[in-house]
Amino acid sequence: MDSASVVVFRSPDSRLKTSKYMLGGGEAVCVAERTSNGILLTEFDAAGQVLSQRTNESKDALEGLCAYLEIDGEPEVREVKAYERIPVSAKCNGCNEGKIVRQLDLVDPININKVPVVPIFICLGCSKKFYSMTENYLRLLAKSNSDLFTKEELGEMNADEDAFIGVLQEYIIRIFASKKISRMNPV
């Protein structure tokens, strides 16, 4: 990515958020946060769903962000007065009124010491929790954590990835339903 095509906004809480950029035919935004365990890099689509979430051992959030997005050169960095949360295009099915936000956006980044594997969102109106699990995110998660699967499961994934991802989605739905956490559905 060309450094001239992206602007990075730095907020007082040290979060870095990019301007919109094109990714796979749609718009995306990336947030870099210095947590207690390194740099958390999260990419969001236009609806606010998580496309990817990775940690980076880099000491510098801007350096980690540039490496992750493969930005050539130094991007323009603008200081902003406050972090602007990623807008989420979803309605709460609990209160039908509340605004849904990423749970980690409610925590100072340096106090983030545990990042959930499945991104969690929360309604500011009624505190109902939601999870975000796009097929793309689940594919990346499965491929980057192949050590969590048996040889048989890896064989199934290689034979028919779509079917394997479908089975994983079903497991996730059951797990979160038992915890009364709904899947976030963009509108």
Salt bridges, closest charged atoms under 4 A:
ASP13 OD2 - ARG15 NH1 2.66
GLU27 OE1 - LYS20 NZ 3.87
GLU33 OE2 - ARG15 NE 2.59
GLU33 OE2 - ARG102 NH2 2.78
GLU76 OE2 - ARG78 NE 2.73
GLU79 OE2 - ARG10 NH1 3.15
ASP105 OD1 - ARG102 NH2 2.63
GLU135 OE1 - ARG139 NH2 3.33
GLU161 OE2 - ARG139 NH1 2.68
GLU161 OE1 - LYS143 NZ 3.50
ASP162 OD1 - ARG139 NH2 2.61
GLU170 OE1 - ARG174 NH2 3.78
